[in-house]
Amino acid sequence: MHEFMTQAFTPVVLVYLVGTMLASGLSLTPAQIFGPFRNVRLTLSAAVGNYVLVPLIALLLARAFALDQPLRYGLVLLALTAAAEAIPLVTMNARANVGVAVGLLVASLLIGVFY
């Protein structure tokens, strides 16, 4: 039963994430998505938070818990990946600015490709 649930969970999560991204992306105009990039402070804060602070916290946690070397590398690599794709849905449910969340997610994904 556990194996069945594990295998069934993967497509459900994939459909959820794709549906969320389509719903939030198709409901916004390009100006709403890319508008937040005019706020340089917000964009730089998000980039520093995602690509400097989060990996640093992961590194500190790996050392604090004395993880083995492969686990330490895995944790730091995971911390270097792009932001969570579910954030636009959470932002939508919070009735906040979804354009900012989608814009920062797009930027995070693009930076992650080169990072």
PDB file as gemmi writes it, atoms N, CA and C in Angstrom:
CRYST1    1.000    1.000    1.000  90.00  90.00  90.00 P 1                      
ATOM      1  N   MET A   1       0.823  -1.196   0.000  1.00  0.00           N  
ATOM      2  CA  MET A   1       0.000   0.000   0.000  1.00  0.00           C  
ATOM      3  C   MET A   1       0.867   1.260   0.000  1.00  0.00           C  
ATOM      4  N   HIS A   2       1.950   1.231   0.784  1.00  0.00           N  
ATOM      5  CA  HIS A   2       2.841   2.391   0.845  1.00  0.00           C  
ATOM      6  C   HIS A   2       3.459   2.670  -0.529  1.00  0.00           C  
ATOM      7  N   GLU A   3       3.865   1.607  -1.216  1.00  0.00           N  
ATOM      8  CA  GLU A   3       4.466   1.774  -2.539  1.00  0.00           C  
ATOM      9  C   GLU A   3       3.463   2.374  -3.524  1.00  0.00           C  
ATOM     10  N   PHE A   4       2.219   1.917  -3.455  1.00  0.00           N  
ATOM     11  CA  PHE A   4       1.184   2.458  -4.330  1.00  0.00           C  
ATOM     12  C   PHE A   4       0.974   3.944  -4.067  1.00  0.00           C  
ATOM     13  N   MET A   5       0.894   4.332  -2.796  1.00  0.00           N  
ATOM     14  CA  MET A   5       0.688   5.734  -2.451  1.00  0.00           C  
ATOM     15  C   MET A   5       1.865   6.594  -2.905  1.00  0.00           C  
ATOM     16  N   THR A   6       3.067   6.061  -2.786  1.00  0.00           N  
ATOM     17  CA  THR A   6       4.252   6.789  -3.229  1.00  0.00           C  
ATOM     18  C   THR A   6       4.213   7.020  -4.726  1.00  0.00           C  
ATOM     19  N   GLN A   7       3.840   5.999  -5.474  1.00  0.00           N  
ATOM     20  CA  GLN A   7       3.777   6.139  -6.930  1.00  0.00           C  
ATOM     21  C   GLN A   7       2.618   7.024  -7.360  1.00  0.00           C  
ATOM     22  N   ALA A   8       1.522   7.002  -6.650  1.00  0.00           N  
ATOM     23  CA  ALA A   8       0.364   7.819  -7.002  1.00  0.00           C  
ATOM     24  C   ALA A   8       0.578   9.281  -6.634  1.00  0.00           C  
ATOM     25  N   PHE A   9       1.400   9.547  -5.657  1.00  0.00           N  
ATOM     26  CA  PHE A   9       1.614  10.912  -5.181  1.00  0.00           C  
ATOM     27  C   PHE A   9       2.383  11.758  -6.193  1.00  0.00           C  
ATOM     28  N   THR A  10       3.326  11.176  -6.902  1.00  0.00           N  
ATOM     29  CA  THR A  10       4.170  11.927  -7.840  1.00  0.00           C  
ATOM     30  C   THR A  10       3.348  12.604  -8.936  1.00  0.00           C  
ATOM     31  N   PRO A  11       2.473  11.902  -9.669  1.00  0.00           N  
ATOM     32  CA  PRO A  11       1.701  12.609 -10.696  1.00  0.00           C  
ATOM     33  C   PRO A  11       0.730  13.634 -10.122  1.00  0.00           C  
ATOM     34  N   VAL A  12       0.222  13.389  -8.926  1.00  0.00           N  
ATOM     35  CA  VAL A  12      -0.698  14.351  -8.317  1.00  0.00           C  
ATOM     36  C   VAL A  12       0.031  15.665  -8.044  1.00  0.00           C  
ATOM     37  N   VAL A  13       1.224  15.590  -7.515  1.00  0.00           N  
ATOM     38  CA  VAL A  13       2.012  16.799  -7.249  1.00  0.00           C  
ATOM     39  C   VAL A  13       2.355  17.504  -8.560  1.00  0.00           C  
ATOM     40  N   LEU A  14       2.715  16.751  -9.576  1.00  0.00           N  
ATOM     41  CA  LEU A  14       3.055  17.335 -10.875  1.00  0.00           C  
ATOM     42  C   LEU A  14       1.858  18.068 -11.473  1.00  0.00           C  
ATOM     43  N   VAL A  15       0.686  17.453 -11.445  1.00  0.00           N  
ATOM     44  CA  VAL A  15      -0.528  18.092 -11.974  1.00  0.00           C  
ATOM     45  C   VAL A  15      -0.854  19.342 -11.168  1.00  0.00           C  
ATOM     46  N   TYR A  16      -0.695  19.274  -9.860  1.00  0.00           N  
ATOM     47  CA  TYR A  16      -0.957  20.426  -9.002  1.00  0.00           C  
ATOM     48  C   TYR A  16      -0.047  21.597  -9.355  1.00  0.00           C  
ATOM     49  N   LEU A  17       1.251  21.326  -9.471  1.00  0.00           N  
ATOM     50  CA  LEU A  17       2.190  22.406  -9.764  1.00  0.00           C  
ATOM     51  C   LEU A  17       1.985  22.986 -11.145  1.00  0.00           C  
ATOM     52  N   VAL A  18       1.777  22.128 -12.144  1.00  0.00           N  
ATOM     53  CA  VAL A  18       1.550  22.627 -13.510  1.00  0.00           C  
ATOM     54  C   VAL A  18       0.255  23.428 -13.565  1.00  0.00           C  
ATOM     55  N   GLY A  19      -0.789  22.927 -12.927  1.00  0.00           N  
ATOM     56  CA  GLY A  19      -2.057  23.653 -12.902  1.00  0.00           C  
ATOM     57  C   GLY A  19      -1.940  24.995 -12.216  1.00  0.00           C  
ATOM     58  N   THR A  20      -1.212  25.039 -11.127  1.00  0.00           N  
ATOM     59  CA  THR A  20      -1.006  26.287 -10.403  1.00  0.00           C  
ATOM     60  C   THR A  20      -0.263  27.297 -11.256  1.00  0.00           C  
ATOM     61  N   MET A  21       0.806  26.845 -11.899  1.00  0.00           N  
ATOM     62  CA  MET A  21       1.590  27.760 -12.731  1.00  0.00           C  
ATOM     63  C   MET A  21       0.770  28.260 -13.916  1.00  0.00           C  
ATOM     64  N   LEU A  22      -0.006  27.377 -14.543  1.00  0.00           N  
ATOM     65  CA  LEU A  22      -0.844  27.807 -15.660  1.00  0.00           C  
ATOM     66  C   LEU A  22      -1.912  28.784 -15.196  1.00  0.00           C  
ATOM     67  N   ALA A  23      -2.544  28.496 -14.073  1.00  0.00           N  
ATOM     68  CA  ALA A  23      -3.601  29.380 -13.573  1.00  0.00           C  
ATOM     69  C   ALA A  23      -3.066  30.757 -13.218  1.00  0.00           C  
ATOM     70  N   SER A  24      -1.931  30.807 -12.568  1.00  0.00           N  
ATOM     71  CA  SER A  24      -1.394  32.115 -12.183  1.00  0.00           C  
ATOM     72  C   SER A  24      -0.748  32.815 -13.366  1.00  0.00           C  
ATOM     73  N   GLY A  25      -0.080  32.066 -14.226  1.00  0.00           N  
ATOM     74  CA  GLY A  25       0.590  32.686 -15.367  1.00  0.00           C  
ATOM     75  C   GLY A  25      -0.366  33.188 -16.424  1.00  0.00           C  
ATOM     76  N   LEU A  26      -1.445  32.462 -16.681  1.00  0.00           N  
ATOM     77  CA  LEU A  26      -2.395  32.867 -17.702  1.00  0.00           C  
ATOM     78  C   LEU A  26      -3.341  33.953 -17.231  1.00  0.00           C  
ATOM     79  N   SER A  27      -3.433  34.167 -15.940  1.00  0.00           N  
ATOM     80  CA  SER A  27      -4.326  35.206 -15.426  1.00  0.00           C  
ATOM     81  C   SER A  27      -3.629  36.562 -15.318  1.00  0.00           C  
ATOM     82  N   LEU A  28      -2.351  36.608 -15.615  1.00  0.00           N  
ATOM     83  CA  LEU A  28      -1.589  37.855 -15.500  1.00  0.00           C  
ATOM     84  C   LEU A  28      -1.082  38.308 -16.858  1.00  0.00           C  
ATOM     85  N   THR A  29      -0.931  39.595 -16.995  1.00  0.00           N  
ATOM     86  CA  THR A  29      -0.325  40.143 -18.209  1.00  0.00           C  
ATOM     87  C   THR A  29       1.190  40.180 -18.036  1.00  0.00           C  
ATOM     88  N   PRO A  30       1.944  40.236 -19.141  1.00  0.00           N  
ATOM     89  CA  PRO A  30       3.400  40.362 -18.998  1.00  0.00           C  
ATOM     90  C   PRO A  30       3.816  41.586 -18.183  1.00  0.00           C  
ATOM     91  N   ALA A  31       3.053  42.670 -18.292  1.00  0.00           N  
ATOM     92  CA  ALA A  31       3.390  43.866 -17.507  1.00  0.00           C  
ATOM     93  C   ALA A  31       3.250  43.600 -16.013  1.00  0.00           C  
ATOM     94  N   GLN A  32       2.256  42.788 -15.612  1.00  0.00           N  
ATOM     95  CA  GLN A  32       2.085  42.472 -14.200  1.00  0.00           C  
ATOM     96  C   GLN A  32       3.187  41.544 -13.701  1.00  0.00           C  
ATOM     97  N   ILE A  33       3.686  40.679 -14.579  1.00  0.00           N  
ATOM     98  CA  ILE A  33       4.738  39.749 -14.181  1.00  0.00           C  
ATOM     99  C   ILE A  33       6.090  40.441 -14.109  1.00  0.00           C  
ATOM    100  N   PHE A  34       6.410  41.237 -15.123  1.00  0.00           N  
ATOM    101  CA  PHE A  34       7.732  41.849 -15.193  1.00  0.00           C  
ATOM    102  C   PHE A  34       7.789  43.239 -14.571  1.00  0.00           C  
ATOM    103  N   GLY A  35       6.647  43.785 -14.162  1.00  0.00           N  
ATOM    104  CA  GLY A  35       6.601  45.092 -13.510  1.00  0.00           C  
ATOM    105  C   GLY A  35       7.400  45.171 -12.224  1.00  0.00           C  
ATOM    106  N   PRO A  36       7.354  44.140 -11.381  1.00  0.00           N  
ATOM    107  CA  PRO A  36       8.106  44.218 -10.116  1.00  0.00           C  
ATOM    108  C   PRO A  36       9.616  44.359 -10.298  1.00  0.00           C  
ATOM    109  N   PHE A  37      10.147  44.047 -11.482  1.00  0.00           N  
ATOM    110  CA  PHE A  37      11.587  44.169 -11.693  1.00  0.00           C  
ATOM    111  C   PHE A  37      12.041  45.620 -11.737  1.00  0.00           C  
ATOM    112  N   ARG A  38      11.102  46.544 -11.859  1.00  0.00           N  
ATOM    113  CA  ARG A  38      11.463  47.956 -11.797  1.00  0.00           C  
ATOM    114  C   ARG A  38      11.891  48.340 -10.385  1.00  0.00           C  
ATOM    115  N   ASN A  39      11.414  47.587  -9.411  1.00  0.00           N  
ATOM    116  CA  ASN A  39      11.812  47.805  -8.020  1.00  0.00           C  
ATOM    117  C   ASN A  39      13.122  47.044  -7.796  1.00  0.00           C  
ATOM    118  N   VAL A  40      14.229  47.727  -7.972  1.00  0.00           N  
ATOM    119  CA  VAL A  40      15.551  47.100  -7.913  1.00  0.00           C  
ATOM    120  C   VAL A  40      15.822  46.532  -6.522  1.00  0.00           C  
ATOM    121  N   ARG A  41      15.392  47.243  -5.494  1.00  0.00           N  
ATOM    122  CA  ARG A  41      15.637  46.764  -4.121  1.00  0.00           C  
ATOM    123  C   ARG A  41      14.945  45.425  -3.873  1.00  0.00           C  
ATOM    124  N   LEU A  42      13.701  45.288  -4.323  1.00  0.00           N  
ATOM    125  CA  LEU A  42      12.963  44.039  -4.158  1.00  0.00           C  
ATOM    126  C   LEU A  42      13.637  42.909  -4.921  1.00  0.00           C  
ATOM    127  N   THR A  43      14.043  43.176  -6.150  1.00  0.00           N  
ATOM    128  CA  THR A  43      14.674  42.152  -6.977  1.00  0.00           C  
ATOM    129  C   THR A  43      16.006  41.705  -6.380  1.00  0.00           C  
ATOM    130  N   LEU A  44      16.830  42.650  -5.960  1.00  0.00           N  
ATOM    131  CA  LEU A  44      18.122  42.292  -5.367  1.00  0.00           C  
ATOM    132  C   LEU A  44      17.956  41.583  -4.023  1.00  0.00           C  
ATOM    133  N   SER A  45      16.973  42.004  -3.234  1.00  0.00           N  
ATOM    134  CA  SER A  45      16.726  41.332  -1.952  1.00  0.00           C  
ATOM    135  C   SER A  45      16.328  39.881  -2.175  1.00  0.00           C  
ATOM    136  N   ALA A  46      15.476  39.645  -3.157  1.00  0.00           N  
ATOM    137  CA  ALA A  46      15.050  38.271  -3.445  1.00  0.00           C  
ATOM    138  C   ALA A  46      16.219  37.439  -3.945  1.00  0.00           C  
ATOM    139  N   ALA A  47      17.044  38.009  -4.793  1.00  0.00           N  
ATOM    140  CA  ALA A  47      18.196  37.270  -5.327  1.00  0.00           C  
ATOM    141  C   ALA A  47      19.196  36.946  -4.213  1.00  0.00           C  
ATOM    142  N   VAL A  48      19.490  37.911  -3.368  1.00  0.00           N  
ATOM    143  CA  VAL A  48      20.435  37.672  -2.270  1.00  0.00           C  
ATOM    144  C   VAL A  48      19.853  36.647  -1.296  1.00  0.00           C  
ATOM    145  N   GLY A  49      18.573  36.763  -1.008  1.00  0.00           N  
ATOM    146  CA  GLY A  49      17.939  35.801  -0.105  1.00  0.00           C  
ATOM    147  C   GLY A  49      17.962  34.384  -0.653  1.00  0.00           C  
ATOM    148  N   ASN A  50      17.628  34.247  -1.943  1.00  0.00           N  
ATOM    149  CA  ASN A  50      17.564  32.917  -2.553  1.00  0.00           C  
ATOM    150  C   ASN A  50      18.930  32.298  -2.799  1.00  0.00           C  
ATOM    151  N   TYR A  51      19.895  33.093  -3.194  1.00  0.00           N  
ATOM    152  CA  TYR A  51      21.151  32.527  -3.672  1.00  0.00           C  
ATOM    153  C   TYR A  51      22.355  32.764  -2.767  1.00  0.00           C  
ATOM    154  N   VAL A  52      22.162  33.496  -1.666  1.00  0.00           N  
ATOM    155  CA  VAL A  52      23.252  33.682  -0.708  1.00  0.00           C  
ATOM    156  C   VAL A  52      22.823  33.201   0.686  1.00  0.00           C  
ATOM    157  N   LEU A  53      21.722  33.752   1.190  1.00  0.00           N  
ATOM    158  CA  LEU A  53      21.317  33.434   2.556  1.00  0.00           C  
ATOM    159  C   LEU A  53      20.836  31.991   2.722  1.00  0.00           C  
ATOM    160  N   VAL A  54      19.988  31.513   1.811  1.00  0.00           N  
ATOM    161  CA  VAL A  54      19.466  30.144   1.948  1.00  0.00           C  
ATOM    162  C   VAL A  54      20.590  29.108   1.853  1.00  0.00           C  
ATOM    163  N   PRO A  55      21.520  29.189   0.867  1.00  0.00           N  
ATOM    164  CA  PRO A  55      22.630  28.229   0.880  1.00  0.00           C  
ATOM    165  C   PRO A  55      23.520  28.352   2.118  1.00  0.00           C  
ATOM    166  N   LEU A  56      23.701  29.572   2.618  1.00  0.00           N  
ATOM    167  CA  LEU A  56      24.498  29.756   3.833  1.00  0.00           C  
ATOM    168  C   LEU A  56      23.825  29.093   5.035  1.00  0.00           C  
ATOM    169  N   ILE A  57      22.513  29.246   5.147  1.00  0.00           N  
ATOM    170  CA  ILE A  57      21.776  28.587   6.230  1.00  0.00           C  
ATOM    171  C   ILE A  57      21.872  27.073   6.087  1.00  0.00           C  
ATOM    172  N   ALA A  58      21.769  26.574   4.859  1.00  0.00           N  
ATOM    173  CA  ALA A  58      21.884  25.126   4.630  1.00  0.00           C  
ATOM    174  C   ALA A  58      23.266  24.626   5.045  1.00  0.00           C  
ATOM    175  N   LEU A  59      24.286  25.388   4.711  1.00  0.00           N  
ATOM    176  CA  LEU A  59      25.644  25.003   5.081  1.00  0.00           C  
ATOM    177  C   LEU A  59      25.816  24.991   6.600  1.00  0.00           C  
ATOM    178  N   LEU A  60      25.278  25.997   7.270  1.00  0.00           N  
ATOM    179  CA  LEU A  60      25.358  26.051   8.731  1.00  0.00           C  
ATOM    180  C   LEU A  60      24.594  24.894   9.375  1.00  0.00           C  
ATOM    181  N   LEU A  61      23.426  24.560   8.833  1.00  0.00           N  
ATOM    182  CA  LEU A  61      22.664  23.429   9.365  1.00  0.00           C  
ATOM    183  C   LEU A  61      23.391  22.114   9.146  1.00  0.00           C  
ATOM    184  N   ALA A  62      24.020  21.972   7.981  1.00  0.00           N  
ATOM    185  CA  ALA A  62      24.765  20.747   7.699  1.00  0.00           C  
ATOM    186  C   ALA A  62      25.918  20.574   8.682  1.00  0.00           C  
ATOM    187  N   ARG A  63      26.570  21.666   9.003  1.00  0.00           N  
ATOM    188  CA  ARG A  63      27.671  21.584   9.978  1.00  0.00           C  
ATOM    189  C   ARG A  63      27.154  21.393  11.399  1.00  0.00           C  
ATOM    190  N   ALA A  64      26.044  22.033  11.723  1.00  0.00           N  
ATOM    191  CA  ALA A  64      25.493  21.924  13.078  1.00  0.00           C  
ATOM    192  C   ALA A  64      25.045  20.499  13.386  1.00  0.00           C  
ATOM    193  N   PHE A  65      24.494  19.828  12.389  1.00  0.00           N  
ATOM    194  CA  PHE A  65      24.029  18.462  12.591  1.00  0.00           C  
ATOM    195  C   PHE A  65      25.067  17.421  12.193  1.00  0.00           C  
ATOM    196  N   ALA A  66      26.261  17.870  11.842  1.00  0.00           N  
ATOM    197  CA  ALA A  66      27.379  16.984  11.483  1.00  0.00           C  
ATOM    198  C   ALA A  66      26.959  15.930  10.449  1.00  0.00           C  
ATOM    199  N   LEU A  67      26.364  16.410   9.358  1.00  0.00           N  
ATOM    200  CA  LEU A  67      25.927  15.497   8.301  1.00  0.00           C  
ATOM    201  C   LEU A  67      27.135  14.914   7.575  1.00  0.00           C  
ATOM    202  N   ASP A  68      26.968  13.717   7.062  1.00  0.00           N  
ATOM    203  CA  ASP A  68      28.020  13.117   6.247  1.00  0.00           C  
ATOM    204  C   ASP A  68      28.216  13.967   4.995  1.00  0.00           C  
ATOM    205  N   GLN A  69      29.381  13.828   4.373  1.00  0.00           N  
ATOM    206  CA  GLN A  69      29.723  14.661   3.230  1.00  0.00           C  
ATOM    207  C   GLN A  69      28.711  14.568   2.080  1.00  0.00           C  
ATOM    208  N   PRO A  70      28.248  13.390   1.655  1.00  0.00           N  
ATOM    209  CA  PRO A  70      27.260  13.353   0.569  1.00  0.00           C  
ATOM    210  C   PRO A  70      25.945  14.049   0.935  1.00  0.00           C  
ATOM    211  N   LEU A  71      25.507  13.905   2.171  1.00  0.00           N  
ATOM    212  CA  LEU A  71      24.283  14.581   2.607  1.00  0.00           C  
ATOM    213  C   LEU A  71      24.477  16.096   2.670  1.00  0.00           C  
ATOM    214  N   ARG A  72      25.659  16.507   3.111  1.00  0.00           N  
ATOM    215  CA  ARG A  72      25.966  17.940   3.172  1.00  0.00           C  
ATOM    216  C   ARG A  72      25.932  18.555   1.779  1.00  0.00           C  
ATOM    217  N   TYR A  73      26.564  17.877   0.807  1.00  0.00           N  
ATOM    218  CA  TYR A  73      26.556  18.376  -0.562  1.00  0.00           C  
ATOM    219  C   TYR A  73      25.136  18.419  -1.122  1.00  0.00           C  
ATOM    220  N   GLY A  74      24.365  17.381  -0.835  1.00  0.00           N  
ATOM    221  CA  GLY A  74      22.987  17.336  -1.322  1.00  0.00           C  
ATOM    222  C   GLY A  74      22.145  18.457  -0.752  1.00  0.00           C  
ATOM    223  N   LEU A  75      22.294  18.737   0.529  1.00  0.00           N  
ATOM    224  CA  LEU A  75      21.527  19.807   1.162  1.00  0.00           C  
ATOM    225  C   LEU A  75      21.891  21.169   0.577  1.00  0.00           C  
ATOM    226  N   VAL A  76      23.173  21.409   0.375  1.00  0.00           N  
ATOM    227  CA  VAL A  76      23.601  22.695  -0.179  1.00  0.00           C  
ATOM    228  C   VAL A  76      23.149  22.825  -1.637  1.00  0.00           C  
ATOM    229  N   LEU A  77      23.243  21.752  -2.414  1.00  0.00           N  
ATOM    230  CA  LEU A  77      22.765  21.800  -3.799  1.00  0.00           C  
ATOM    231  C   LEU A  77      21.261  22.051  -3.863  1.00  0.00           C  
ATOM    232  N   LEU A  78      20.525  21.440  -2.964  1.00  0.00           N  
ATOM    233  CA  LEU A  78      19.086  21.675  -2.909  1.00  0.00           C  
ATOM    234  C   LEU A  78      18.793  23.128  -2.539  1.00  0.00           C  
ATOM    235  N   ALA A  79      19.589  23.695  -1.672  1.00  0.00           N  
ATOM    236  CA  ALA A  79      19.397  25.092  -1.281  1.00  0.00           C  
ATOM    237  C   ALA A  79      19.709  26.053  -2.424  1.00  0.00           C  
ATOM    238  N   LEU A  80      20.513  25.609  -3.386  1.00  0.00           N  
ATOM    239  CA  LEU A  80      20.871  26.467  -4.516  1.00  0.00           C  
ATOM    240  C   LEU A  80      19.834  26.451  -5.635  1.00  0.00           C  
ATOM    241  N   THR A  81      18.832  25.583  -5.542  1.00  0.00           N  
ATOM    242  CA  THR A  81      17.831  25.498  -6.600  1.00  0.00           C  
ATOM    243  C   THR A  81      16.877  26.674  -6.529  1.00  0.00           C  
ATOM    244  N   ALA A  82      16.036  26.773  -7.547  1.00  0.00           N  
ATOM    245  CA  ALA A  82      15.104  27.894  -7.643  1.00  0.00           C  
ATOM    246  C   ALA A  82      14.053  27.848  -6.534  1.00  0.00           C  
ATOM    247  N   ALA A  83      13.354  28.961  -6.386  1.00  0.00           N  
ATOM    248  CA  ALA A  83      12.330  29.073  -5.355  1.00  0.00           C  
ATOM    249  C   ALA A  83      11.185  28.101  -5.620  1.00  0.00           C  
ATOM    250  N   ALA A  84      10.331  27.925  -4.632  1.00  0.00           N  
ATOM    251  CA  ALA A  84       9.220  26.977  -4.720  1.00  0.00           C  
ATOM    252  C   ALA A  84       8.202  27.419  -5.764  1.00  0.00           C  
ATOM    253  N   GLU A  85       7.803  26.465  -6.593  1.00  0.00           N  
ATOM    254  CA  GLU A  85       6.839  26.750  -7.642  1.00  0.00           C  
ATOM    255  C   GLU A  85       5.430  26.926  -7.099  1.00  0.00           C  
ATOM    256  N   ALA A  86       5.183  26.552  -5.878  1.00  0.00           N  
ATOM    257  CA  ALA A  86       3.855  26.685  -5.280  1.00  0.00           C  
ATOM    258  C   ALA A  86       3.625  28.066  -4.662  1.00  0.00           C  
ATOM    259  N   ILE A  87       4.657  28.896  -4.626  1.00  0.00           N  
ATOM    260  CA  ILE A  87       4.531  30.219  -4.001  1.00  0.00           C  
ATOM    261  C   ILE A  87       3.454  31.082  -4.656  1.00  0.00           C  
ATOM    262  N   PRO A  88       3.301  31.088  -6.008  1.00  0.00           N  
ATOM    263  CA  PRO A  88       2.209  31.896  -6.573  1.00  0.00           C  
ATOM    264  C   PRO A  88       0.823  31.488  -6.060  1.00  0.00           C  
ATOM    265  N   LEU A  89       0.597  30.198  -5.856  1.00  0.00           N  
ATOM    266  CA  LEU A  89      -0.700  29.767  -5.326  1.00  0.00           C  
ATOM    267  C   LEU A  89      -0.878  30.230  -3.891  1.00  0.00           C  
ATOM    268  N   VAL A  90       0.161  30.120  -3.095  1.00  0.00           N  
ATOM    269  CA  VAL A  90       0.090  30.587  -1.715  1.00  0.00           C  
ATOM    270  C   VAL A  90      -0.168  32.095  -1.688  1.00  0.00           C  
ATOM    271  N   THR A  91       0.499  32.810  -2.581  1.00  0.00           N  
ATOM    272  CA  THR A  91       0.314  34.261  -2.674  1.00  0.00           C  
ATOM    273  C   THR A  91      -1.108  34.599  -3.107  1.00  0.00           C  
ATOM    274  N   MET A  92      -1.649  33.814  -4.059  1.00  0.00           N  
ATOM    275  CA  MET A  92      -3.012  34.034  -4.528  1.00  0.00           C  
ATOM    276  C   MET A  92      -4.009  33.795  -3.385  1.00  0.00           C  
ATOM    277  N   ASN A  93      -3.795  32.740  -2.614  1.00  0.00           N  
ATOM    278  CA  ASN A  93      -4.690  32.451  -1.496  1.00  0.00           C  
ATOM    279  C   ASN A  93      -4.597  33.506  -0.391  1.00  0.00           C  
ATOM    280  N   ALA A  94      -3.441  34.150  -0.277  1.00  0.00           N  
ATOM    281  CA  ALA A  94      -3.255  35.199   0.719  1.00  0.00           C  
ATOM    282  C   ALA A  94      -3.769  36.553   0.230  1.00  0.00           C  
ATOM    283  N   ARG A  95      -4.261  36.569  -1.001  1.00  0.00           N  
ATOM    284  CA  ARG A  95      -4.767  37.792  -1.639  1.00  0.00           C  
ATOM    285  C   ARG A  95      -3.697  38.881  -1.697  1.00  0.00           C  
ATOM    286  N   ALA A  96      -2.471  38.448  -1.979  1.00  0.00           N  
ATOM    287  CA  ALA A  96      -1.360  39.396  -2.126  1.00  0.00           C  
ATOM    288  C   ALA A  96      -1.082  39.592  -3.612  1.00  0.00           C  
ATOM    289  N   ASN A  97      -0.015  40.260  -3.947  1.00  0.00           N  
ATOM    290  CA  ASN A  97       0.329  40.569  -5.327  1.00  0.00           C  
ATOM    291  C   ASN A  97       0.942  39.339  -6.003  1.00  0.00           C  
ATOM    292  N   VAL A  98       0.137  38.649  -6.798  1.00  0.00           N  
ATOM    293  CA  VAL A  98       0.591  37.432  -7.476  1.00  0.00           C  
ATOM    294  C   VAL A  98       1.621  37.777  -8.540  1.00  0.00           C  
ATOM    295  N   GLY A  99       1.507  38.954  -9.145  1.00  0.00           N  
ATOM    296  CA  GLY A  99       2.472  39.364 -10.162  1.00  0.00           C  
ATOM    297  C   GLY A  99       3.889  39.397  -9.627  1.00  0.00           C  
ATOM    298  N   VAL A 100       4.043  39.880  -8.419  1.00  0.00           N  
ATOM    299  CA  VAL A 100       5.373  39.912  -7.803  1.00  0.00           C  
ATOM    300  C   VAL A 100       5.878  38.491  -7.580  1.00  0.00           C  
ATOM    301  N   ALA A 101       5.014  37.605  -7.077  1.00  0.00           N  
ATOM    302  CA  ALA A 101       5.431  36.224  -6.818  1.00  0.00           C  
ATOM    303  C   ALA A 101       5.815  35.507  -8.104  1.00  0.00           C  
ATOM    304  N   VAL A 102       5.011  35.671  -9.156  1.00  0.00           N  
ATOM    305  CA  VAL A 102       5.323  35.018 -10.437  1.00  0.00           C  
ATOM    306  C   VAL A 102       6.577  35.633 -11.047  1.00  0.00           C  
ATOM    307  N   GLY A 103       6.699  36.940 -10.979  1.00  0.00           N  
ATOM    308  CA  GLY A 103       7.885  37.604 -11.523  1.00  0.00           C  
ATOM    309  C   GLY A 103       9.163  37.156 -10.834  1.00  0.00           C  
ATOM    310  N   LEU A 104       9.121  37.071  -9.509  1.00  0.00           N  
ATOM    311  CA  LEU A 104      10.300  36.616  -8.780  1.00  0.00           C  
ATOM    312  C   LEU A 104      10.590  35.137  -9.040  1.00  0.00           C  
ATOM    313  N   LEU A 105       9.545  34.346  -9.255  1.00  0.00           N  
ATOM    314  CA  LEU A 105       9.754  32.941  -9.588  1.00  0.00           C  
ATOM    315  C   LEU A 105      10.409  32.811 -10.956  1.00  0.00           C  
ATOM    316  N   VAL A 106       9.949  33.591 -11.923  1.00  0.00           N  
ATOM    317  CA  VAL A 106      10.563  33.570 -13.255  1.00  0.00           C  
ATOM    318  C   VAL A 106      12.027  33.988 -13.168  1.00  0.00           C  
ATOM    319  N   ALA A 107      12.293  35.050 -12.434  1.00  0.00           N  
ATOM    320  CA  ALA A 107      13.679  35.499 -12.275  1.00  0.00           C  
ATOM    321  C   ALA A 107      14.520  34.439 -11.583  1.00  0.00           C  
ATOM    322  N   SER A 108      13.959  33.804 -10.569  1.00  0.00           N  
ATOM    323  CA  SER A 108      14.680  32.776  -9.841  1.00  0.00           C  
ATOM    324  C   SER A 108      15.001  31.585 -10.740  1.00  0.00           C  
ATOM    325  N   LEU A 109      14.063  31.208 -11.582  1.00  0.00           N  
ATOM    326  CA  LEU A 109      14.313  30.102 -12.505  1.00  0.00           C  
ATOM    327  C   LEU A 109      15.382  30.462 -13.535  1.00  0.00           C  
ATOM    328  N   LEU A 110      15.325  31.688 -14.041  1.00  0.00           N  
ATOM    329  CA  LEU A 110      16.344  32.108 -15.026  1.00  0.00           C  
ATOM    330  C   LEU A 110      17.724  32.225 -14.388  1.00  0.00           C  
ATOM    331  N   ILE A 111      17.796  32.771 -13.198  1.00  0.00           N  
ATOM    332  CA  ILE A 111      19.081  32.880 -12.507  1.00  0.00           C  
ATOM    333  C   ILE A 111      19.611  31.489 -12.192  1.00  0.00           C  
ATOM    334  N   GLY A 112      18.716  30.586 -11.803  1.00  0.00           N  
ATOM    335  CA  GLY A 112      19.118  29.224 -11.470  1.00  0.00           C  
ATOM    336  C   GLY A 112      19.761  28.480 -12.632  1.00  0.00           C  
ATOM    337  N   VAL A 113      19.332  28.786 -13.852  1.00  0.00           N  
ATOM    338  CA  VAL A 113      19.925  28.134 -15.030  1.00  0.00           C  
ATOM    339  C   VAL A 113      21.393  28.515 -15.146  1.00  0.00           C  
ATOM    340  N   PHE A 114      21.716  29.767 -14.894  1.00  0.00           N  
ATOM    341  CA  PHE A 114      23.104  30.225 -15.041  1.00  0.00           C  
ATOM    342  C   PHE A 114      23.913  30.041 -13.766  1.00  0.00           C  
ATOM    343  N   TYR A 115      23.245  29.969 -12.636  1.00  0.00           N  
ATOM    344  CA  TYR A 115      23.911  29.840 -11.344  1.00  0.00           C  
ATOM    345  C   TYR A 115      24.533  28.476 -11.232  1.00  0.00           C  
TER     346      TYR A 115                                                      
END                                                                             
